[in-house]
Amino acid sequence: MKKEYDFSKGERGKFYHPDAEINIPIYLEPDVAKVFHSSAAVSQALRSLLRISATTRRLTKSSSGRESSPRR
């Protein structure tokens, strides 16, 4: 940090809010944006993907409880 920065009158945690929700903008590639016209449509697709992923993960676990290793 540069020596000319003076934090002697700074107040620690002045803008910290532990319960604050941060909405970060996400930018879609043009070809994807043509299909998903709203944030609700993107959210619905991602939730579907999460459900499929969870189901697939459960089906691919071996009987020992460990996930199977990738095939070569």
mmCIF file of the N, C-alpha and C atoms, coordinates in Angstrom:
data_MODEL
# 
_entry.id   MODEL 
# 
loop_
_atom_site.group_PDB 
_atom_site.id 
_atom_site.type_symbol 
_atom_site.label_atom_id 
_atom_site.label_alt_id 
_atom_site.label_comp_id 
_atom_site.label_asym_id 
_atom_site.label_entity_id 
_atom_site.label_seq_id 
_atom_site.pdbx_PDB_ins_code 
_atom_site.Cartn_x 
_atom_site.Cartn_y 
_atom_site.Cartn_z 
_atom_site.occupancy 
_atom_site.B_iso_or_equiv 
_atom_site.pdbx_formal_charge 
_atom_site.auth_seq_id 
_atom_site.auth_comp_id 
_atom_site.auth_asym_id 
_atom_site.auth_atom_id 
_atom_site.pdbx_PDB_model_num 
ATOM 1   N N  . MET A 1 1  ? 0.847   -1.169  0.000   1.00 0.00 ? 1  MET A N  1 
ATOM 2   C CA . MET A 1 1  ? 0.000   0.000   0.000   1.00 0.00 ? 1  MET A CA 1 
ATOM 3   C C  . MET A 1 1  ? 0.900   1.242   0.000   1.00 0.00 ? 1  MET A C  1 
ATOM 4   N N  . LYS A 1 2  ? 0.458   2.254   -0.678  1.00 0.00 ? 2  LYS A N  1 
ATOM 5   C CA . LYS A 1 2  ? 1.265   3.475   -0.762  1.00 0.00 ? 2  LYS A CA 1 
ATOM 6   C C  . LYS A 1 2  ? 1.340   4.197   0.577   1.00 0.00 ? 2  LYS A C  1 
ATOM 7   N N  . LYS A 1 3  ? 2.487   4.815   0.834   1.00 0.00 ? 3  LYS A N  1 
ATOM 8   C CA . LYS A 1 3  ? 2.697   5.508   2.111   1.00 0.00 ? 3  LYS A CA 1 
ATOM 9   C C  . LYS A 1 3  ? 1.830   6.759   2.241   1.00 0.00 ? 3  LYS A C  1 
ATOM 10  N N  . GLU A 1 4  ? 1.411   7.332   1.107   1.00 0.00 ? 4  GLU A N  1 
ATOM 11  C CA . GLU A 1 4  ? 0.626   8.572   1.203   1.00 0.00 ? 4  GLU A CA 1 
ATOM 12  C C  . GLU A 1 4  ? -0.839  8.349   1.575   1.00 0.00 ? 4  GLU A C  1 
ATOM 13  N N  . TYR A 1 5  ? -1.275  7.093   1.623   1.00 0.00 ? 5  TYR A N  1 
ATOM 14  C CA . TYR A 1 5  ? -2.637  6.816   2.068   1.00 0.00 ? 5  TYR A CA 1 
ATOM 15  C C  . TYR A 1 5  ? -2.712  7.023   3.575   1.00 0.00 ? 5  TYR A C  1 
ATOM 16  N N  . ASP A 1 6  ? -3.712  7.804   4.006   1.00 0.00 ? 6  ASP A N  1 
ATOM 17  C CA . ASP A 1 6  ? -3.845  8.103   5.425   1.00 0.00 ? 6  ASP A CA 1 
ATOM 18  C C  . ASP A 1 6  ? -5.193  7.589   5.928   1.00 0.00 ? 6  ASP A C  1 
ATOM 19  N N  . PHE A 1 7  ? -5.152  6.554   6.726   1.00 0.00 ? 7  PHE A N  1 
ATOM 20  C CA . PHE A 1 7  ? -6.370  5.983   7.280   1.00 0.00 ? 7  PHE A CA 1 
ATOM 21  C C  . PHE A 1 7  ? -6.526  6.298   8.761   1.00 0.00 ? 7  PHE A C  1 
ATOM 22  N N  . SER A 1 8  ? -5.815  7.286   9.247   1.00 0.00 ? 8  SER A N  1 
ATOM 23  C CA . SER A 1 8  ? -5.848  7.589   10.677  1.00 0.00 ? 8  SER A CA 1 
ATOM 24  C C  . SER A 1 8  ? -7.231  8.039   11.151  1.00 0.00 ? 8  SER A C  1 
ATOM 25  N N  . LYS A 1 9  ? -8.031  8.606   10.257  1.00 0.00 ? 9  LYS A N  1 
ATOM 26  C CA . LYS A 1 9  ? -9.377  9.049   10.642  1.00 0.00 ? 9  LYS A CA 1 
ATOM 27  C C  . LYS A 1 9  ? -10.457 8.108   10.104  1.00 0.00 ? 9  LYS A C  1 
ATOM 28  N N  . GLY A 1 10 ? -10.020 6.957   9.618   1.00 0.00 ? 10 GLY A N  1 
ATOM 29  C CA . GLY A 1 10 ? -10.963 5.985   9.067   1.00 0.00 ? 10 GLY A CA 1 
ATOM 30  C C  . GLY A 1 10 ? -11.756 5.291   10.163  1.00 0.00 ? 10 GLY A C  1 
ATOM 31  N N  . GLU A 1 11 ? -12.945 4.823   9.793   1.00 0.00 ? 11 GLU A N  1 
ATOM 32  C CA . GLU A 1 11 ? -13.812 4.121   10.737  1.00 0.00 ? 11 GLU A CA 1 
ATOM 33  C C  . GLU A 1 11 ? -13.976 2.687   10.255  1.00 0.00 ? 11 GLU A C  1 
ATOM 34  N N  . ARG A 1 12 ? -13.482 1.737   11.020  1.00 0.00 ? 12 ARG A N  1 
ATOM 35  C CA . ARG A 1 12 ? -13.512 0.339   10.628  1.00 0.00 ? 12 ARG A CA 1 
ATOM 36  C C  . ARG A 1 12 ? -14.955 -0.181  10.579  1.00 0.00 ? 12 ARG A C  1 
ATOM 37  N N  . GLY A 1 13 ? -15.300 -0.829  9.472   1.00 0.00 ? 13 GLY A N  1 
ATOM 38  C CA . GLY A 1 13 ? -16.615 -1.448  9.330   1.00 0.00 ? 13 GLY A CA 1 
ATOM 39  C C  . GLY A 1 13 ? -17.751 -0.483  9.071   1.00 0.00 ? 13 GLY A C  1 
ATOM 40  N N  . LYS A 1 14 ? -17.475 0.731   8.679   1.00 0.00 ? 14 LYS A N  1 
ATOM 41  C CA . LYS A 1 14 ? -18.514 1.751   8.501   1.00 0.00 ? 14 LYS A CA 1 
ATOM 42  C C  . LYS A 1 14 ? -19.588 1.314   7.505   1.00 0.00 ? 14 LYS A C  1 
ATOM 43  N N  . PHE A 1 15 ? -19.188 0.659   6.422   1.00 0.00 ? 15 PHE A N  1 
ATOM 44  C CA . PHE A 1 15 ? -20.138 0.276   5.380   1.00 0.00 ? 15 PHE A CA 1 
ATOM 45  C C  . PHE A 1 15 ? -20.438 -1.219  5.372   1.00 0.00 ? 15 PHE A C  1 
ATOM 46  N N  . TYR A 1 16 ? -20.006 -1.942  6.378   1.00 0.00 ? 16 TYR A N  1 
ATOM 47  C CA . TYR A 1 16 ? -20.231 -3.384  6.446   1.00 0.00 ? 16 TYR A CA 1 
ATOM 48  C C  . TYR A 1 16 ? -21.635 -3.671  6.960   1.00 0.00 ? 16 TYR A C  1 
ATOM 49  N N  . HIS A 1 17 ? -22.364 -4.459  6.213   1.00 0.00 ? 17 HIS A N  1 
ATOM 50  C CA . HIS A 1 17 ? -23.708 -4.895  6.601   1.00 0.00 ? 17 HIS A CA 1 
ATOM 51  C C  . HIS A 1 17 ? -23.789 -6.397  6.358   1.00 0.00 ? 17 HIS A C  1 
ATOM 52  N N  . PRO A 1 18 ? -23.706 -7.207  7.396   1.00 0.00 ? 18 PRO A N  1 
ATOM 53  C CA . PRO A 1 18 ? -23.658 -8.659  7.211   1.00 0.00 ? 18 PRO A CA 1 
ATOM 54  C C  . PRO A 1 18 ? -24.909 -9.251  6.564   1.00 0.00 ? 18 PRO A C  1 
ATOM 55  N N  . ASP A 1 19 ? -26.040 -8.601  6.679   1.00 0.00 ? 19 ASP A N  1 
ATOM 56  C CA . ASP A 1 19 ? -27.278 -9.125  6.110   1.00 0.00 ? 19 ASP A CA 1 
ATOM 57  C C  . ASP A 1 19 ? -27.606 -8.550  4.733   1.00 0.00 ? 19 ASP A C  1 
ATOM 58  N N  . ALA A 1 20 ? -26.692 -7.783  4.169   1.00 0.00 ? 20 ALA A N  1 
ATOM 59  C CA . ALA A 1 20 ? -26.930 -7.162  2.863   1.00 0.00 ? 20 ALA A CA 1 
ATOM 60  C C  . ALA A 1 20 ? -26.894 -8.219  1.761   1.00 0.00 ? 20 ALA A C  1 
ATOM 61  N N  . GLU A 1 21 ? -27.828 -8.139  0.832   1.00 0.00 ? 21 GLU A N  1 
ATOM 62  C CA . GLU A 1 21 ? -27.843 -9.022  -0.335  1.00 0.00 ? 21 GLU A CA 1 
ATOM 63  C C  . GLU A 1 21 ? -27.234 -8.278  -1.504  1.00 0.00 ? 21 GLU A C  1 
ATOM 64  N N  . ILE A 1 22 ? -26.343 -8.947  -2.186  1.00 0.00 ? 22 ILE A N  1 
ATOM 65  C CA . ILE A 1 22 ? -25.665 -8.330  -3.324  1.00 0.00 ? 22 ILE A CA 1 
ATOM 66  C C  . ILE A 1 22 ? -26.161 -8.993  -4.597  1.00 0.00 ? 22 ILE A C  1 
ATOM 67  N N  . ASN A 1 23 ? -26.666 -8.211  -5.515  1.00 0.00 ? 23 ASN A N  1 
ATOM 68  C CA . ASN A 1 23 ? -27.100 -8.710  -6.813  1.00 0.00 ? 23 ASN A CA 1 
ATOM 69  C C  . ASN A 1 23 ? -26.076 -8.294  -7.855  1.00 0.00 ? 23 ASN A C  1 
ATOM 70  N N  . ILE A 1 24 ? -25.293 -9.262  -8.272  1.00 0.00 ? 24 ILE A N  1 
ATOM 71  C CA . ILE A 1 24 ? -24.242 -9.003  -9.249  1.00 0.00 ? 24 ILE A CA 1 
ATOM 72  C C  . ILE A 1 24 ? -24.818 -9.225  -10.641 1.00 0.00 ? 24 ILE A C  1 
ATOM 73  N N  . PRO A 1 25 ? -24.659 -8.272  -11.551 1.00 0.00 ? 25 PRO A N  1 
ATOM 74  C CA . PRO A 1 25 ? -25.188 -8.468  -12.900 1.00 0.00 ? 25 PRO A CA 1 
ATOM 75  C C  . PRO A 1 25 ? -24.411 -9.565  -13.631 1.00 0.00 ? 25 PRO A C  1 
ATOM 76  N N  . ILE A 1 26 ? -25.138 -10.366 -14.369 1.00 0.00 ? 26 ILE A N  1 
ATOM 77  C CA . ILE A 1 26 ? -24.535 -11.425 -15.170 1.00 0.00 ? 26 ILE A CA 1 
ATOM 78  C C  . ILE A 1 26 ? -24.893 -11.152 -16.618 1.00 0.00 ? 26 ILE A C  1 
ATOM 79  N N  . TYR A 1 27 ? -23.886 -11.150 -17.454 1.00 0.00 ? 27 TYR A N  1 
ATOM 80  C CA . TYR A 1 27 ? -24.081 -10.830 -18.863 1.00 0.00 ? 27 TYR A CA 1 
ATOM 81  C C  . TYR A 1 27 ? -24.015 -12.105 -19.687 1.00 0.00 ? 27 TYR A C  1 
ATOM 82  N N  . LEU A 1 28 ? -25.040 -12.336 -20.481 1.00 0.00 ? 28 LEU A N  1 
ATOM 83  C CA . LEU A 1 28 ? -25.121 -13.526 -21.310 1.00 0.00 ? 28 LEU A CA 1 
ATOM 84  C C  . LEU A 1 28 ? -24.541 -13.241 -22.688 1.00 0.00 ? 28 LEU A C  1 
ATOM 85  N N  . GLU A 1 29 ? -23.983 -14.274 -23.284 1.00 0.00 ? 29 GLU A N  1 
ATOM 86  C CA . GLU A 1 29 ? -23.514 -14.163 -24.665 1.00 0.00 ? 29 GLU A CA 1 
ATOM 87  C C  . GLU A 1 29 ? -24.748 -13.944 -25.546 1.00 0.00 ? 29 GLU A C  1 
ATOM 88  N N  . PRO A 1 30 ? -24.591 -13.253 -26.674 1.00 0.00 ? 30 PRO A N  1 
ATOM 89  C CA . PRO A 1 30 ? -25.749 -12.922 -27.515 1.00 0.00 ? 30 PRO A CA 1 
ATOM 90  C C  . PRO A 1 30 ? -26.585 -14.126 -27.947 1.00 0.00 ? 30 PRO A C  1 
ATOM 91  N N  . ASP A 1 31 ? -25.931 -15.251 -28.279 1.00 0.00 ? 31 ASP A N  1 
ATOM 92  C CA . ASP A 1 31 ? -26.698 -16.421 -28.716 1.00 0.00 ? 31 ASP A CA 1 
ATOM 93  C C  . ASP A 1 31 ? -27.536 -17.008 -27.578 1.00 0.00 ? 31 ASP A C  1 
ATOM 94  N N  . VAL A 1 32 ? -27.034 -16.925 -26.367 1.00 0.00 ? 32 VAL A N  1 
ATOM 95  C CA . VAL A 1 32 ? -27.788 -17.427 -25.206 1.00 0.00 ? 32 VAL A CA 1 
ATOM 96  C C  . VAL A 1 32 ? -28.915 -16.446 -24.864 1.00 0.00 ? 32 VAL A C  1 
ATOM 97  N N  . ALA A 1 33 ? -28.642 -15.162 -24.962 1.00 0.00 ? 33 ALA A N  1 
ATOM 98  C CA . ALA A 1 33 ? -29.647 -14.142 -24.657 1.00 0.00 ? 33 ALA A CA 1 
ATOM 99  C C  . ALA A 1 33 ? -30.847 -14.218 -25.603 1.00 0.00 ? 33 ALA A C  1 
ATOM 100 N N  . LYS A 1 34 ? -30.633 -14.713 -26.816 1.00 0.00 ? 34 LYS A N  1 
ATOM 101 C CA . LYS A 1 34 ? -31.750 -14.866 -27.760 1.00 0.00 ? 34 LYS A CA 1 
ATOM 102 C C  . LYS A 1 34 ? -32.749 -15.909 -27.277 1.00 0.00 ? 34 LYS A C  1 
ATOM 103 N N  . VAL A 1 35 ? -32.257 -16.903 -26.543 1.00 0.00 ? 35 VAL A N  1 
ATOM 104 C CA . VAL A 1 35 ? -33.116 -17.983 -26.061 1.00 0.00 ? 35 VAL A CA 1 
ATOM 105 C C  . VAL A 1 35 ? -33.773 -17.617 -24.735 1.00 0.00 ? 35 VAL A C  1 
ATOM 106 N N  . PHE A 1 36 ? -32.988 -17.000 -23.839 1.00 0.00 ? 36 PHE A N  1 
ATOM 107 C CA . PHE A 1 36 ? -33.492 -16.646 -22.520 1.00 0.00 ? 36 PHE A CA 1 
ATOM 108 C C  . PHE A 1 36 ? -33.747 -15.147 -22.471 1.00 0.00 ? 36 PHE A C  1 
ATOM 109 N N  . HIS A 1 37 ? -35.020 -14.769 -22.527 1.00 0.00 ? 37 HIS A N  1 
ATOM 110 C CA . HIS A 1 37 ? -35.383 -13.355 -22.636 1.00 0.00 ? 37 HIS A CA 1 
ATOM 111 C C  . HIS A 1 37 ? -35.501 -12.641 -21.295 1.00 0.00 ? 37 HIS A C  1 
ATOM 112 N N  . SER A 1 38 ? -35.474 -13.387 -20.189 1.00 0.00 ? 38 SER A N  1 
ATOM 113 C CA . SER A 1 38 ? -35.626 -12.744 -18.886 1.00 0.00 ? 38 SER A CA 1 
ATOM 114 C C  . SER A 1 38 ? -34.798 -13.477 -17.837 1.00 0.00 ? 38 SER A C  1 
ATOM 115 N N  . SER A 1 39 ? -34.583 -12.815 -16.721 1.00 0.00 ? 39 SER A N  1 
ATOM 116 C CA . SER A 1 39 ? -33.834 -13.450 -15.637 1.00 0.00 ? 39 SER A CA 1 
ATOM 117 C C  . SER A 1 39 ? -34.625 -14.625 -15.059 1.00 0.00 ? 39 SER A C  1 
ATOM 118 N N  . ALA A 1 40 ? -35.954 -14.542 -15.117 1.00 0.00 ? 40 ALA A N  1 
ATOM 119 C CA . ALA A 1 40 ? -36.780 -15.652 -14.626 1.00 0.00 ? 40 ALA A CA 1 
ATOM 120 C C  . ALA A 1 40 ? -36.563 -16.903 -15.477 1.00 0.00 ? 40 ALA A C  1 
ATOM 121 N N  . ALA A 1 41 ? -36.431 -16.727 -16.792 1.00 0.00 ? 41 ALA A N  1 
ATOM 122 C CA . ALA A 1 41 ? -36.197 -17.866 -17.687 1.00 0.00 ? 41 ALA A CA 1 
ATOM 123 C C  . ALA A 1 41 ? -34.834 -18.496 -17.422 1.00 0.00 ? 41 ALA A C  1 
ATOM 124 N N  . VAL A 1 42 ? -33.830 -17.675 -17.172 1.00 0.00 ? 42 VAL A N  1 
ATOM 125 C CA . VAL A 1 42 ? -32.489 -18.184 -16.858 1.00 0.00 ? 42 VAL A CA 1 
ATOM 126 C C  . VAL A 1 42 ? -32.520 -18.922 -15.530 1.00 0.00 ? 42 VAL A C  1 
ATOM 127 N N  . SER A 1 43 ? -33.183 -18.361 -14.537 1.00 0.00 ? 43 SER A N  1 
ATOM 128 C CA . SER A 1 43 ? -33.276 -19.002 -13.225 1.00 0.00 ? 43 SER A CA 1 
ATOM 129 C C  . SER A 1 43 ? -33.977 -20.348 -13.319 1.00 0.00 ? 43 SER A C  1 
ATOM 130 N N  . GLN A 1 44 ? -35.039 -20.409 -14.082 1.00 0.00 ? 44 GLN A N  1 
ATOM 131 C CA . GLN A 1 44 ? -35.774 -21.662 -14.237 1.00 0.00 ? 44 GLN A CA 1 
ATOM 132 C C  . GLN A 1 44 ? -34.893 -22.726 -14.893 1.00 0.00 ? 44 GLN A C  1 
ATOM 133 N N  . ALA A 1 45 ? -34.149 -22.354 -15.922 1.00 0.00 ? 45 ALA A N  1 
ATOM 134 C CA . ALA A 1 45 ? -33.261 -23.301 -16.598 1.00 0.00 ? 45 ALA A CA 1 
ATOM 135 C C  . ALA A 1 45 ? -32.154 -23.780 -15.665 1.00 0.00 ? 45 ALA A C  1 
ATOM 136 N N  . LEU A 1 46 ? -31.589 -22.890 -14.884 1.00 0.00 ? 46 LEU A N  1 
ATOM 137 C CA . LEU A 1 46 ? -30.529 -23.277 -13.962 1.00 0.00 ? 46 LEU A CA 1 
ATOM 138 C C  . LEU A 1 46 ? -31.051 -24.179 -12.852 1.00 0.00 ? 46 LEU A C  1 
ATOM 139 N N  . ARG A 1 47 ? -32.249 -23.904 -12.353 1.00 0.00 ? 47 ARG A N  1 
ATOM 140 C CA . ARG A 1 47 ? -32.833 -24.773 -11.333 1.00 0.00 ? 47 ARG A CA 1 
ATOM 141 C C  . ARG A 1 47 ? -33.080 -26.171 -11.883 1.00 0.00 ? 47 ARG A C  1 
ATOM 142 N N  . SER A 1 48 ? -33.535 -26.254 -13.132 1.00 0.00 ? 48 SER A N  1 
ATOM 143 C CA . SER A 1 48 ? -33.736 -27.555 -13.768 1.00 0.00 ? 48 SER A CA 1 
ATOM 144 C C  . SER A 1 48 ? -32.410 -28.295 -13.881 1.00 0.00 ? 48 SER A C  1 
ATOM 145 N N  . LEU A 1 49 ? -31.365 -27.590 -14.262 1.00 0.00 ? 49 LEU A N  1 
ATOM 146 C CA . LEU A 1 49 ? -30.046 -28.192 -14.373 1.00 0.00 ? 49 LEU A CA 1 
ATOM 147 C C  . LEU A 1 49 ? -29.544 -28.691 -13.022 1.00 0.00 ? 49 LEU A C  1 
ATOM 148 N N  . LEU A 1 50 ? -29.797 -27.929 -11.962 1.00 0.00 ? 50 LEU A N  1 
ATOM 149 C CA . LEU A 1 50 ? -29.401 -28.356 -10.622 1.00 0.00 ? 50 LEU A CA 1 
ATOM 150 C C  . LEU A 1 50 ? -30.135 -29.627 -10.199 1.00 0.00 ? 50 LEU A C  1 
ATOM 151 N N  . ARG A 1 51 ? -31.429 -29.715 -10.506 1.00 0.00 ? 51 ARG A N  1 
ATOM 152 C CA . ARG A 1 51 ? -32.196 -30.922 -10.161 1.00 0.00 ? 51 ARG A CA 1 
ATOM 153 C C  . ARG A 1 51 ? -31.664 -32.134 -10.918 1.00 0.00 ? 51 ARG A C  1 
ATOM 154 N N  . ILE A 1 52 ? -31.385 -31.963 -12.210 1.00 0.00 ? 52 ILE A N  1 
ATOM 155 C CA . ILE A 1 52 ? -30.854 -33.057 -13.025 1.00 0.00 ? 52 ILE A CA 1 
ATOM 156 C C  . ILE A 1 52 ? -29.483 -33.476 -12.500 1.00 0.00 ? 52 ILE A C  1 
ATOM 157 N N  . SER A 1 53 ? -28.670 -32.513 -12.161 1.00 0.00 ? 53 SER A N  1 
ATOM 158 C CA . SER A 1 53 ? -27.330 -32.797 -11.648 1.00 0.00 ? 53 SER A CA 1 
ATOM 159 C C  . SER A 1 53 ? -27.396 -33.584 -10.347 1.00 0.00 ? 53 SER A C  1 
ATOM 160 N N  . ALA A 1 54 ? -28.286 -33.208 -9.448  1.00 0.00 ? 54 ALA A N  1 
ATOM 161 C CA . ALA A 1 54 ? -28.423 -33.910 -8.176  1.00 0.00 ? 54 ALA A CA 1 
ATOM 162 C C  . ALA A 1 54 ? -28.896 -35.339 -8.400  1.00 0.00 ? 54 ALA A C  1 
ATOM 163 N N  . THR A 1 55 ? -29.842 -35.540 -9.305  1.00 0.00 ? 55 THR A N  1 
ATOM 164 C CA . THR A 1 55 ? -30.343 -36.874 -9.609  1.00 0.00 ? 55 THR A CA 1 
ATOM 165 C C  . THR A 1 55 ? -29.241 -37.730 -10.212 1.00 0.00 ? 55 THR A C  1 
ATOM 166 N N  . THR A 1 56 ? -28.498 -37.181 -11.149 1.00 0.00 ? 56 THR A N  1 
ATOM 167 C CA . THR A 1 56 ? -27.426 -37.919 -11.813 1.00 0.00 ? 56 THR A CA 1 
ATOM 168 C C  . THR A 1 56 ? -26.339 -38.290 -10.822 1.00 0.00 ? 56 THR A C  1 
ATOM 169 N N  . ARG A 1 57 ? -26.007 -37.390 -9.926  1.00 0.00 ? 57 ARG A N  1 
ATOM 170 C CA . ARG A 1 57 ? -24.984 -37.659 -8.918  1.00 0.00 ? 57 ARG A CA 1 
ATOM 171 C C  . ARG A 1 57 ? -25.394 -38.836 -8.042  1.00 0.00 ? 57 ARG A C  1 
ATOM 172 N N  . ARG A 1 58 ? -26.671 -38.883 -7.653  1.00 0.00 ? 58 ARG A N  1 
ATOM 173 C CA . ARG A 1 58 ? -27.146 -39.982 -6.817  1.00 0.00 ? 58 ARG A CA 1 
ATOM 174 C C  . ARG A 1 58 ? -27.093 -41.307 -7.562  1.00 0.00 ? 58 ARG A C  1 
ATOM 175 N N  . LEU A 1 59 ? -27.395 -41.290 -8.857  1.00 0.00 ? 59 LEU A N  1 
ATOM 176 C CA . LEU A 1 59 ? -27.428 -42.521 -9.634  1.00 0.00 ? 59 LEU A CA 1 
ATOM 177 C C  . LEU A 1 59 ? -26.035 -43.054 -9.957  1.00 0.00 ? 59 LEU A C  1 
ATOM 178 N N  . THR A 1 60 ? -25.025 -42.188 -9.987  1.00 0.00 ? 60 THR A N  1 
ATOM 179 C CA . THR A 1 60 ? -23.691 -42.614 -10.382 1.00 0.00 ? 60 THR A CA 1 
ATOM 180 C C  . THR A 1 60 ? -22.786 -42.969 -9.221  1.00 0.00 ? 60 THR A C  1 
ATOM 181 N N  . LYS A 1 61 ? -23.246 -42.837 -7.997  1.00 0.00 ? 61 LYS A N  1 
ATOM 182 C CA . LYS A 1 61 ? -22.433 -43.228 -6.848  1.00 0.00 ? 61 LYS A CA 1 
ATOM 183 C C  . LYS A 1 61 ? -22.374 -44.751 -6.776  1.00 0.00 ? 61 LYS A C  1 
ATOM 184 N N  . SER A 1 62 ? -21.196 -45.286 -6.450  1.00 0.00 ? 62 SER A N  1 
ATOM 185 C CA . SER A 1 62 ? -21.045 -46.737 -6.319  1.00 0.00 ? 62 SER A CA 1 
ATOM 186 C C  . SER A 1 62 ? -21.618 -47.192 -4.985  1.00 0.00 ? 62 SER A C  1 
ATOM 187 N N  . SER A 1 63 ? -21.714 -48.487 -4.784  1.00 0.00 ? 63 SER A N  1 
ATOM 188 C CA . SER A 1 63 ? -22.323 -49.020 -3.568  1.00 0.00 ? 63 SER A CA 1 
ATOM 189 C C  . SER A 1 63 ? -21.504 -48.708 -2.324  1.00 0.00 ? 63 SER A C  1 
ATOM 190 N N  . SER A 1 64 ? -20.202 -48.380 -2.485  1.00 0.00 ? 64 SER A N  1 
ATOM 191 C CA . SER A 1 64 ? -19.377 -48.048 -1.330  1.00 0.00 ? 64 SER A CA 1 
ATOM 192 C C  . SER A 1 64 ? -19.620 -46.629 -0.841  1.00 0.00 ? 64 SER A C  1 
ATOM 193 N N  . GLY A 1 65 ? -20.435 -45.873 -1.575  1.00 0.00 ? 65 GLY A N  1 
ATOM 194 C CA . GLY A 1 65 ? -20.723 -44.504 -1.177  1.00 0.00 ? 65 GLY A CA 1 
ATOM 195 C C  . GLY A 1 65 ? -19.770 -43.490 -1.791  1.00 0.00 ? 65 GLY A C  1 
ATOM 196 N N  . ARG A 1 66 ? -18.755 -43.976 -2.484  1.00 0.00 ? 66 ARG A N  1 
ATOM 197 C CA . ARG A 1 66 ? -17.822 -43.068 -3.145  1.00 0.00 ? 66 ARG A CA 1 
ATOM 198 C C  . ARG A 1 66 ? -18.261 -42.860 -4.578  1.00 0.00 ? 66 ARG A C  1 
ATOM 199 N N  . GLU A 1 67 ? -17.947 -41.712 -5.115  1.00 0.00 ? 67 GLU A N  1 
ATOM 200 C CA . GLU A 1 67 ? -18.279 -41.462 -6.502  1.00 0.00 ? 67 GLU A CA 1 
ATOM 201 C C  . GLU A 1 67 ? -17.362 -42.289 -7.394  1.00 0.00 ? 67 GLU A C  1 
ATOM 202 N N  . SER A 1 68 ? -17.890 -42.768 -8.507  1.00 0.00 ? 68 SER A N  1 
ATOM 203 C CA . SER A 1 68 ? -17.082 -43.584 -9.394  1.00 0.00 ? 68 SER A CA 1 
ATOM 204 C C  . SER A 1 68 ? -16.016 -42.740 -10.084 1.00 0.00 ? 68 SER A C  1 
ATOM 205 N N  . SER A 1 69 ? -14.893 -43.380 -10.375 1.00 0.00 ? 69 SER A N  1 
ATOM 206 C CA . SER A 1 69 ? -13.801 -42.657 -11.031 1.00 0.00 ? 69 SER A CA 1 
ATOM 207 C C  . SER A 1 69 ? -14.084 -42.566 -12.515 1.00 0.00 ? 69 SER A C  1 
ATOM 208 N N  . PRO A 1 70 ? -13.575 -41.514 -13.167 1.00 0.00 ? 70 PRO A N  1 
ATOM 209 C CA . PRO A 1 70 ? -13.827 -41.334 -14.585 1.00 0.00 ? 70 PRO A CA 1 
ATOM 210 C C  . PRO A 1 70 ? -13.149 -42.430 -15.415 1.00 0.00 ? 70 PRO A C  1 
ATOM 211 N N  . ARG A 1 71 ? -13.783 -42.834 -16.484 1.00 0.00 ? 71 ARG A N  1 
ATOM 212 C CA . ARG A 1 71 ? -13.220 -43.867 -17.360 1.00 0.00 ? 71 ARG A CA 1 
ATOM 213 C C  . ARG A 1 71 ? -12.131 -43.273 -18.228 1.00 0.00 ? 71 ARG A C  1 
ATOM 214 N N  . ARG A 1 72 ? -11.200 -44.113 -18.568 1.00 0.00 ? 72 ARG A N  1 
ATOM 215 C CA . ARG A 1 72 ? -10.088 -43.654 -19.429 1.00 0.00 ? 72 ARG A CA 1 
ATOM 216 C C  . ARG A 1 72 ? -10.243 -44.176 -20.815 1.00 0.00 ? 72 ARG A C  1 
# 
